[in-house]
Amino acid sequence: MNAEYFQTQVRKISDADLFSAFDGVSDYEGWAAHWAAARSRVLVLNADEFLASWNAAAVSLETQRETILERASRIIAHEITGWGDVTIAHGTVVDFNADYGEAGQYGFHYWDWARPLIQAFLLTRDRMYLATFDELFNQWYEQRDAVKGRIETLNVIWYELGLARRGRVFLEFYALANDLPRLTHERMLKTLLGSARGLHEEQKTGYRLGNWQVMGAYALGLIALSVPEFRESVEWLRMAVDRLAWHLEKDFYPDGCHWERCPSSYMLTVFRDLRNLATLLERTEKHAELAARLAGPLERSLKFYHSIVPDDHVISALNDGGRARLPDSMLAEIEKLNLGPARSEQHVQSGFSVLRDQSHHILINHGPPAGGHTHLDALSFELHAFGVPMLIDSGIGLTYDDPHYATWYRRATAHNMLTICDADPDRKATRGEAVVCVDQANHAYFAATHRGYESSHGLLHRRHILFIKPEYIIIYDVLSAVSSPAAGGAQLTFHLHSPLKFVQFASGFFSPVTPGLLVIPANSDWKASQAKALASVTNIPGYTADHAEVDWLRFHGRVLASEPTRFAVLLCPFEKQPPNGSFEADFTHQARAKFVVGQNQRSSTIVIPDDPADGLELLLNGPST
C-alpha cells in the first residue's frame, strides 16, 4: 500500500476527506440523523455466528443468557479475557498494549472478547452494555497508534486479519447503538472507512492462499453492504465478491472440504463468512446474480459436513481445530437438502474417509499437508459409537501460545496412529496412497499406505481398517522395508486416545462404563501401557472444561528385521453389555493376515490380503469352536 495513501486515507482521515467519501452528507449531525433511520439494515450474528435480524439473534442467544451476562459484567469491570485464557484486570482505562501473549496480542485486537456486550444488549436492551462498548472503543482509538506488536512483520492494528475481524464487531455495535456522541460517530466512521480502504488495497494484490484474504474480502463486502452511502462501496462489493468467488474455486476441494483441512475451525470460519455474505446479497434482487455465484460451492461444503459429522453433530478436532458443534443454522440448511442418512464415503480429494452405520462412525485422516495448520499425523482415525466419542484426536490447545501446542498437540503421538520411535513422520510424504474404501451391507473397509517414515526409517506403513457391521472394528498395520538398512529393532507404538476411563485386563483394555469399548490386541508380545494426556474435550459428556487429560492407551513392539512387521487391534464398542470377546491372528502367510474373532459364543474368520485386488474373505458369525 502506498505510504501516503495509507497515512491520509486509511490511518488518519480528515473530516473533509471523510465527507467527500459520502453522497449527500456534509456533517456529523446530518449523518447521525440519517444513520438513526438506516442502521436497522445491519444484521448481527446469532449464537451460531450466522447473520440474523436483531430479534432472531436475541432468541438464539437466550439459552446462553446467564453466561453472556456474567461475561459482560466482567467486561464492564474492565476484567478482560483476551484471546485464549489470559485474563487481565485493567484499571479505569484499559491498556490496549497489554501483554496477552505474542499471538494473543493480535487476537486481543480482533475484539471478539467484547461481543458479550453486544449479546447482552440484544438480550436485555439495556443501554449500559453499549455505553461500555462506546467507552472502550474510544479508549482503543486513542491508544491504537501506540500499540506495538511482538511480530515485527505484522502491524497489530492495520494488518488484514485484524481489520477484518475487528471491523465486523465494530459495525454491529455501531448499528445497535443510538444517540451516540458526536466524537464516536467521527471515530467510528473514520475507522470503518479506513478499514474498508485498507482491506480493498489488500485485495488488489491478487489471489493469496489462506483464510486471511477470505476474512478480509468478507469484511470488505460487509462494510460495503451495511454502509452503502460510502461512494466506494460499489467497487468494494465487486472486489469482495470477485475475491471470494476466487477462493471458492481455488481453496475448496471438489468434495467440499476447505484446503486447510480444519473442519471445526478454519473451514467453519470461512464457510460462515461466505454464507453470511450470500445472506446479505440475497436480500436484494439486484445482487441475486452475485449471491448465485456462491450457492453451488456452499452446498458442496454442507454435503461434506453431512458426511463427516457423527450423530451428536460435533465436528472432530482435526489439525489446528478443537471439537466444535455443527451450528444449528448449518444443520437446518443440510436438512433442506434432503440428503438422507449419511453413508460410508471416501473424500478422494481432501483425504478424509468415513466408515459408518446407524450407530458407529469411524473418521480416517489420510489427506495431504495443508499449510501451517497441519498436524503431524498419518492415517490417524477417530471412533464414535452409540452417541459417544470413544477414540478422539487430541486437537489443539486454547491458542498457538499454549505451551503444549508444539510439544504435544501437533505431534504424531497425540493422534490415534502407529509411530516409529515416537518420531513424527515426514508430513509431506504421508498422504494416503493406494487407497481402498468400500461399503457393503455387512462391512465397510478402508486401506491406505503412507511414506512418512520412508526417508527416516526405510519403512512403508499400510493401515487396514475393517468395520464388521454393527459389531467391531479391526485395525491392522503392516510395516514393510523399502530400503537397506531398514529400522530393524526400532520401537513401534500403537496409540489410542479416549475420553472413556479404562482398566487394563490381560493384554488389552476395557472401559467399565456404558456405552463402552473393549480393546484387544492380536499380538501378545506387544506390551500394553496406560497414561494420561491432554486433549480437546468440548461437548463430551462428563467433561466441563474445553481441555482435559484423557486416557492414553499404548501398545509397544519392535520392527522385525527380516520380514514385514504386523500388528492388529480389535475394537469392540458396546452400548449396554460388554461382549465376551477374543482376538487371534495368524501372520505366517507373507501376503495376508488371518484373524479369528470370538464374540458371545460366535466365531468369525477374516482374511485381509496385503494386495486389495485379492479381496477380503469373511466367514462371519459361525458357532464358536
C-alpha positions in Angstrom: 0.0 0.0 0.0 1.3 3.5 -0.9 2.6 5.1 2.3 1.0 8.4 1.7 -2.4 6.9 0.9 -2.2 4.8 4.0 -1.4 7.7 6.2 -4.0 10.1 4.8 -6.8 7.9 3.5 -6.6 4.9 5.9 -4.9 5.7 9.2 -5.6 9.5 9.6 -8.7 10.6 7.6 -9.6 14.3 7.8 -13.2 15.5 8.2 -13.1 16.9 4.7 -11.9 13.6 3.2 -14.5 11.7 5.2 -17.4 13.7 4.0 -16.1 13.8 0.4 -16.5 9.9 0.6 -20.3 10.3 1.2 -23.1 11.2 -1.1 -25.5 13.8 0.3 -24.0 14.1 3.9 -21.8 17.0 4.9 -21.6 17.0 8.7 -21.8 14.6 11.6 -25.2 15.8 12.8 -26.7 15.1 9.4 -25.1 11.7 9.3 -26.3 10.9 12.8 -29.9 11.7 11.8 -29.6 9.6 8.6 -28.0 6.7 10.4 -30.6 6.6 13.1 -33.2 5.6 10.4 -30.8 3.4 8.3 -29.0 1.4 10.9 -31.7 -1.3 11.2 -30.5 -2.7 7.8 -27.4 -4.1 9.6 -27.7 -7.8 10.6 -26.0 -9.2 13.6 -24.5 -12.6 14.5 -26.7 -15.2 16.2 -25.5 -17.8 18.6 -24.0 -19.8 15.6 -22.2 -16.6 14.3 -24.5 -16.5 11.3 -26.2 -13.3 10.3 -29.7 -12.7 11.5 -32.1 -10.0 12.4 -31.7 -8.4 15.9 -34.7 -10.2 17.3 -33.8 -13.6 15.8 -30.3 -13.2 17.1 -31.6 -12.5 20.6 -33.8 -15.5 20.5 -30.9 -17.8 19.6 -28.8 -16.4 22.4 -31.4 -17.0 25.1 -30.1 -20.4 26.2 -26.7 -18.7 26.9 -28.2 -15.7 28.8 -26.6 -16.4 32.2 -23.1 -16.9 30.7 -23.4 -13.9 28.4 -24.5 -11.6 31.2 -21.7 -12.8 33.5 -19.1 -12.3 30.9 -20.5 -8.8 30.1 -20.3 -7.8 33.7 -16.6 -8.7 33.9 -16.0 -6.5 30.8 -17.9 -3.6 32.4 -15.4 -4.0 35.3 -12.5 -4.0 32.7 -11.6 -7.6 33.6 -10.9 -8.8 30.1 -10.1 -12.2 28.8 -8.3 -11.6 25.5 -7.6 -14.3 23.0 -7.3 -17.7 24.8 -7.4 -17.8 28.6 -5.2 -14.8 29.5 -7.3 -12.5 31.7 -6.1 -9.0 32.8 -7.9 -6.8 35.3 -7.4 -3.3 33.9 -7.9 -0.1 35.7 -10.1 2.8 34.7 -8.5 2.9 31.3 -7.9 -0.4 29.5 -4.3 -0.9 28.4 -4.6 -1.9 24.7 -0.9 -2.7 24.6 -1.2 -5.2 27.5 0.7 -8.5 27.3 -1.8 -11.1 26.1 1.0 -13.2 24.6 2.7 -13.0 21.3 -0.2 -14.3 19.2 -2.7 -13.3 21.9 -2.0 -9.6 21.4 -3.2 -9.8 17.8 -6.2 -11.8 18.9 -7.0 -9.3 21.6 -7.3 -6.6 18.9 -9.9 -8.7 17.0 -12.3 -7.5 19.7 -14.1 -10.8 19.9 -13.8 -10.6 23.7 -16.2 -7.6 23.5 -19.0 -9.5 21.8 -20.8 -10.3 25.1 -21.6 -6.6 25.4 -23.4 -6.7 22.1 -25.1 -10.0 23.0 -26.1 -8.7 26.5 -27.8 -5.7 24.9 -29.7 -7.9 22.4 -30.9 -10.0 25.3 -31.8 -7.2 27.7 -31.9 -3.9 25.6 -30.1 -2.3 28.5 -28.0 0.5 27.1 -25.3 0.2 29.8 -23.7 -2.5 27.7 -23.4 -0.3 24.6 -22.2 2.6 26.8 -19.4 0.4 28.0 -18.5 -0.6 24.4 -18.6 3.1 23.5 -16.1 3.8 26.3 -13.8 1.0 25.3 -13.9 1.9 21.6 -12.8 5.4 22.3 -10.0 4.3 24.7 -8.8 1.9 21.9 -9.0 4.7 19.3 -6.9 7.0 21.4 -4.2 4.3 22.0 -4.1 2.4 18.7 -1.2 4.3 17.2 1.0 3.5 20.3 0.3 -0.3 20.2 3.5 -2.3 19.4 3.3 -5.8 18.1 5.6 -8.6 19.0 5.8 -9.9 15.5 7.9 -7.5 13.5 6.3 -8.0 10.1 2.7 -7.6 11.3 1.2 -4.3 12.5 -1.3 -5.2 15.2 -3.8 -2.6 14.1 -3.5 -2.5 10.4 -2.9 -6.0 9.1 -5.6 -7.7 7.1 -6.9 -10.2 9.7 -7.1 -7.5 12.4 -9.0 -5.1 10.1 -11.4 -7.9 9.1 -12.2 -9.4 12.5 -12.4 -6.1 14.4 -14.4 -4.3 11.7 -17.4 -6.7 12.0 -17.6 -6.3 15.8 -17.4 -2.5 15.5 -20.1 -2.5 12.8 -22.6 -4.4 15.0 -22.1 -2.0 17.9 -22.5 1.0 15.6 -25.8 -0.4 14.2 -27.3 -1.2 17.6 -26.3 2.0 19.5 -28.4 5.1 19.1 -27.8 8.6 20.2 -24.0 8.2 20.2 -21.8 11.2 21.0 -20.5 13.1 18.0 -17.0 12.0 18.8 -17.9 8.4 18.5 -19.6 9.0 15.1 -16.5 10.7 13.9 -14.1 8.0 15.1 -16.3 5.1 14.0 -16.9 6.4 10.5 -13.2 7.0 10.0 -12.4 3.6 11.4 -14.9 1.8 9.1 -13.8 3.9 6.0 -10.1 3.4 6.8 -10.7 -0.3 7.4 -12.5 -0.8 4.1 -9.9 1.1 2.2 -7.1 -0.8 3.8 -8.9 -4.1 3.0 -9.5 -3.0 -0.6 -5.9 -2.3 -1.1 -5.0 -5.8 0.3 -7.4 -7.4 -2.2 -5.8 -5.5 -5.1 -2.6 -7.6 -4.7 -4.4 -10.6 -6.3 -5.2 -14.0 -5.1 -3.5 -15.2 -1.9 -3.9 -18.7 -0.5 -5.2 -18.9 3.1 -8.0 -17.8 5.3 -6.8 -14.2 5.8 -8.0 -13.0 2.4 -11.3 -14.7 2.7 -11.9 -12.9 6.0 -10.6 -9.6 4.6 -12.8 -9.8 1.5 -15.9 -10.7 3.6 -15.4 -7.8 5.9 -15.0 -5.5 2.9 -18.3 -6.8 1.4 -20.0 -6.5 4.8 -19.0 -2.8 5.2 -20.0 -2.1 1.6 -23.5 -3.6 2.0 -24.0 -2.2 5.5 -22.9 1.4 4.7 -23.6 1.8 1.0 -23.6 5.5 1.5 -19.8 5.4 1.0 -19.2 6.1 -2.7 -16.5 3.5 -2.9 -18.9 0.8 -1.6 -19.9 -0.3 -5.2 -16.2 -1.1 -6.0 -15.6 -2.7 -2.6 -18.5 -5.1 -3.1 -17.4 -6.0 -6.6 -13.9 -6.7 -5.4 -15.2 -8.7 -2.3 -17.4 -11.0 -4.4 -14.7 -11.5 -7.0 -12.1 -12.4 -4.4 -14.5 -14.8 -2.5 -15.5 -16.4 -5.8 -11.8 -17.0 -6.4 -11.4 -18.6 -3.1 -14.5 -20.8 -3.6 -12.9 -22.0 -6.8 -9.3 -22.3 -5.6 -9.5 -23.0 -1.8 -12.1 -25.8 -1.7 -11.7 -29.3 -3.0 -14.4 -30.6 -5.3 -15.7 -32.7 -2.4 -16.5 -29.5 -0.5 -13.6 -29.5 2.1 -11.5 -26.4 2.6 -7.9 -26.8 1.7 -6.6 -26.2 5.2 -8.5 -29.3 6.3 -9.6 -27.9 9.7 -13.4 -28.6 9.5 -14.0 -27.4 13.1 -12.2 -24.1 12.9 -10.8 -22.5 9.8 -13.1 -24.2 7.3 -16.1 -23.4 9.6 -15.0 -19.8 9.8 -14.5 -19.5 6.0 -17.9 -21.2 5.4 -19.6 -18.7 7.8 -18.1 -15.7 6.1 -19.1 -16.9 2.6 -22.6 -17.9 3.8 -23.0 -14.6 5.6 -22.1 -12.6 2.5 -24.5 -14.7 0.5 -27.2 -13.9 3.1 -26.7 -10.2 2.6 -26.6 -10.4 -1.2 -29.8 -12.5 -1.2 -31.7 -9.6 0.5 -31.8 -7.5 -2.7 -32.8 -8.5 -6.2 -30.0 -6.5 -7.8 -27.4 -8.7 -6.0 -29.1 -12.1 -6.8 -26.6 -12.9 -9.5 -23.7 -12.3 -7.1 -25.4 -14.5 -4.5 -25.8 -17.3 -7.1 -22.1 -17.4 -7.6 -21.6 -18.6 -4.0 -24.5 -21.0 -3.8 -23.1 -24.2 -5.5 -19.8 -24.3 -3.6 -21.6 -23.6 -0.3 -23.9 -26.6 -0.9 -20.9 -28.9 -1.6 -19.5 -27.9 1.8 -22.8 -28.6 3.5 -22.7 -32.1 1.9 -19.1 -32.6 3.2 -20.1 -31.8 6.7 -23.1 -34.1 6.5 -20.8 -36.9 5.6 -18.1 -36.5 8.2 -20.0 -35.4 11.3 -21.3 -38.2 13.7 -24.8 -38.3 15.1 -24.0 -36.0 18.0 -23.3 -33.3 15.4 -19.8 -32.5 16.9 -17.1 -31.8 14.4 -13.9 -33.7 15.1 -10.8 -31.9 16.4 -8.7 -32.3 13.3 -5.4 -30.4 12.6 -5.5 -26.9 14.2 -9.0 -27.2 15.4 -10.8 -28.2 18.6 -14.0 -30.1 18.9 -16.9 -27.9 17.9 -20.7 -28.5 17.5 -22.0 -28.1 14.0 -24.1 -24.9 14.1 -27.9 -25.3 14.2 -28.0 -22.8 11.3 -26.0 -25.2 9.1 -27.9 -28.3 10.3 -31.1 -26.5 9.2 -29.6 -25.9 5.7 -28.4 -29.5 5.5 -31.9 -30.8 6.3 -33.3 -28.7 3.4 -31.0 -30.6 1.0 -32.9 -33.9 1.9 -29.6 -35.9 1.7 -30.9 -38.8 3.8 -28.8 -40.8 6.3 -25.0 -40.4 5.8 -23.2 -43.4 4.5 -19.6 -44.6 4.4 -17.7 -42.4 1.9 -14.3 -41.6 0.7 -13.5 -38.0 0.0 -10.8 -38.6 -2.6 -9.5 -35.0 -3.0 -9.4 -33.8 0.7 -8.3 -37.2 2.1 -11.0 -37.9 4.7 -12.9 -41.2 4.7 -15.8 -42.3 6.8 -16.9 -45.9 7.7 -20.3 -45.9 9.4 -23.7 -47.4 10.0 -26.6 -46.1 12.1 -24.7 -46.4 15.4 -20.9 -46.3 14.5 -18.8 -43.6 12.9 -15.1 -44.0 12.0 -13.4 -41.0 10.6 -10.0 -41.5 8.9 -7.5 -38.8 8.0 -5.3 -39.8 5.1 -5.1 -36.4 3.3 -2.3 -34.1 2.2 -0.5 -31.5 4.3 -2.4 -28.2 4.3 0.0 -25.4 5.3 0.8 -24.2 8.7 -2.3 -25.6 10.4 -1.4 -29.2 9.6 -0.7 -31.7 12.4 1.9 -34.4 12.1 -0.3 -37.5 11.9 -0.5 -40.2 9.3 -3.6 -42.5 8.7 -5.0 -41.5 12.1 -8.6 -42.1 12.9 -11.5 -41.4 15.4 -14.2 -43.7 16.6 -17.7 -42.6 17.7 -20.3 -45.2 18.7 -23.8 -45.3 20.3 -23.8 -41.5 20.6 -20.5 -41.3 22.4 -17.0 -40.3 21.3 -14.7 -43.3 22.1 -11.4 -42.5 20.4 -10.5 -38.9 19.7 -7.9 -36.7 18.1 -6.2 -34.6 20.8 -7.0 -31.5 18.7 -5.4 -28.2 19.7 -4.9 -26.1 22.8 -6.5 -22.8 23.5 -4.2 -20.7 21.2 -0.9 -21.0 19.5 0.7 -19.5 22.7 -0.4 -22.7 24.5 2.9 -24.2 25.8 1.8 -27.7 24.7 0.9 -26.6 21.2 4.2 -27.6 19.5 5.3 -30.2 22.0 2.1 -32.2 22.2 -1.0 -31.3 20.2 0.7 -31.2 16.8 2.9 -34.2 17.4 2.2 -37.7 16.0 1.9 -39.2 19.4 -1.2 -37.1 20.1 -3.1 -39.0 17.4 -4.6 -42.4 17.0 -1.8 -43.9 14.9 1.3 -46.0 14.7 4.6 -44.3 15.4 8.2 -45.4 15.0 10.5 -44.4 17.9 7.7 -41.9 18.8 9.1 -39.8 15.9 6.9 -37.5 13.7 6.7 -38.7 10.2 7.6 -36.5 7.2 4.2 -34.9 6.8 4.8 -34.1 3.1 5.0 -37.9 2.5 2.0 -39.1 4.5 -0.8 -38.6 2.0 -2.6 -41.9 1.7 -1.6 -43.9 -1.4 -3.3 -47.0 -2.9 -6.5 -46.0 -1.1 -9.3 -48.5 -0.9 -12.7 -47.6 0.6 -15.7 -49.9 0.1 -19.1 -50.1 1.8 -21.1 -53.3 1.8 -24.2 -54.5 3.7 -22.2 -56.3 6.4 -18.9 -54.5 6.4 -17.0 -51.3 5.4 -13.3 -51.4 4.6 -10.5 -48.8 4.3 -6.9 -49.3 3.4 -4.1 -46.9 2.5 -0.3 -46.6 2.6 1.9 -43.7 3.7 5.6 -43.0 3.2 6.1 -40.7 6.2 8.8 -43.0 7.7 10.4 -44.0 4.4 13.3 -41.5 4.4 13.9 -41.6 8.2 13.5 -45.4 8.9 13.2 -47.1 5.5 9.7 -48.3 6.1 6.3 -48.1 4.4 3.2 -48.3 6.6 -0.1 -49.7 5.3 -3.1 -49.5 7.5 -6.3 -51.5 7.1 -9.5 -50.6 8.9 -12.3 -53.2 8.7 -15.7 -52.4 10.2 -17.8 -55.5 10.6 -21.3 -54.0 11.0 -22.6 -53.4 13.6 -20.2 -55.1 16.0 -16.5 -54.4 15.8 -13.5 -52.8 14.1 -10.2 -54.4 13.2 -7.2 -52.0 12.9 -4.4 -53.9 11.1 -1.0 -52.3 10.4 1.8 -53.6 8.2 5.3 -52.1 8.1 7.5 -53.1 5.1 11.1 -52.4 4.4 11.8 -50.4 1.3 15.5 -49.6 1.7 18.5 -51.1 3.4 19.3 -50.9 6.1 15.7 -50.8 7.4 14.9 -49.9 11.0 15.1 -53.5 12.4 14.6 -53.4 16.2 13.2 -49.9 16.2 10.4 -49.3 18.8 6.9 -49.2 17.5 4.0 -47.7 19.4 0.3 -48.0 18.6 -1.5 -45.0 20.2 -5.2 -44.6 21.2 -6.6 -41.6 23.0 -10.0 -41.9 24.7 -12.3 -39.8 26.9 -13.6 -43.0 28.4 -12.0 -44.4 31.6 -10.2 -47.7 31.0 -8.8 -50.5 33.1 -6.2 -53.0 31.9 -7.1 -56.6 31.6 -5.0 -59.5 30.2 -3.1 -57.8 27.3 -5.8 -55.3 26.5 -8.1 -52.6 27.9 -11.7 -52.4 29.0 -13.9 -49.4 29.8 -16.4 -50.4 32.5 -18.9 -47.6 31.7 -21.7 -47.9 29.2 -21.6 -47.2 26.3 -18.0 -48.5 26.4 -15.2 -50.0 24.5 -13.2 -53.2 24.6 -9.6 -53.1 23.1 -7.9 -56.4 22.4 -4.5 -56.7 20.7 -3.8 -59.7 18.5 0.0 -59.6 19.2 0.5 -60.9 22.7 4.2 -60.0 22.6 3.4 -56.3 22.4 3.4 -54.7 25.8 0.4 -52.6 26.9 0.8 -49.3 28.9 -1.6 -46.7 30.1 -1.2 -43.0 30.9 -3.0 -39.6 30.7 -2.6 -36.9 28.0 -4.2 -33.6 27.1 -7.0 -33.4 24.5 -9.8 -31.2 23.3 -12.9 -32.5 25.1 -15.5 -29.9 24.3 -19.0 -31.3 24.1 -18.0 -34.7 25.6 -20.3 -35.9 28.3 -18.7 -35.9 31.8 -16.2 -33.1 30.9 -16.9 -29.5 32.0 -13.7 -27.9 30.6 -12.7 -27.5 26.9 -9.4 -29.4 27.6 -8.6 -32.2 30.0 -6.4 -35.2 30.5 -7.8 -38.3 28.9 -6.8 -42.0 28.8 -3.8 -42.7 26.6 -3.6 -46.3 25.7 -0.4 -47.7 24.0 0.9 -51.0 22.7 4.7 -51.3 22.3 6.5 -53.6 19.9 9.6 -53.8 17.7 10.3 -53.7 14.0 11.2 -57.1 12.7 14.5 -57.2 10.8 13.8 -59.9 8.2 10.1 -59.7 7.3 7.1 -57.3 7.4 6.1 -56.3 10.8 2.3 -56.8 11.5 0.2 -55.6 14.4 -3.6 -55.7 14.9 -6.1 -54.5 17.4 -9.8 -55.4 17.8 -12.1 -52.6 18.9 -15.5 -53.7 20.3 -17.8 -50.8 21.1 -20.8 -51.8 23.2 -24.0 -50.0 24.1 -25.1 -51.8 27.2 -23.5 -55.2 27.8 -19.8 -55.8 27.1 -19.1 -58.7 24.7 -17.2 -61.8 25.7 -14.5 -61.2 23.1 -11.4 -62.8 21.8 -9.0 -62.0 19.0 -6.4 -64.2 17.4 -4.2 -63.6 14.4 -2.1 -65.7 12.0 0.6 -63.7 10.4 2.6 -66.6 8.9 1.4 -66.0 5.4 3.6 -63.5 3.6 0.8 -61.8 1.7 -2.2 -61.8 4.0 -3.3 -61.9 7.6 -5.9 -64.3 9.0 -8.0 -63.2 12.1 -10.4 -65.2 14.3 -12.8 -63.0 16.3 -14.8 -64.5 19.0 -17.9 -62.8 20.4 -20.5 -64.3 22.7 -20.3 -67.9 21.6 -19.9 -66.9 17.9 -16.8 -67.0 15.8 -15.8 -65.2 12.6 -12.8 -65.8 10.4 -11.5 -62.9 8.4 -8.6 -62.8 5.9 -7.2 -59.4 4.9 -4.8 -59.5 1.9 -1.8 -57.2 1.5 -3.0 -56.6 -2.1 -6.5 -55.3 -2.2 -7.0 -56.9 -5.6 -7.1 -60.3 -3.8 -10.2 -59.3 -1.9 -11.4 -59.8 1.7 -12.5 -63.2 2.9 -15.3 -63.1 5.5 -16.8 -66.0 7.3 -18.9 -64.2 9.8 -20.9 -65.3 12.9 -20.5 -69.0 12.8 -20.7 -71.1 16.0 -17.8 -70.8 18.4 -15.2 -73.6 18.3 
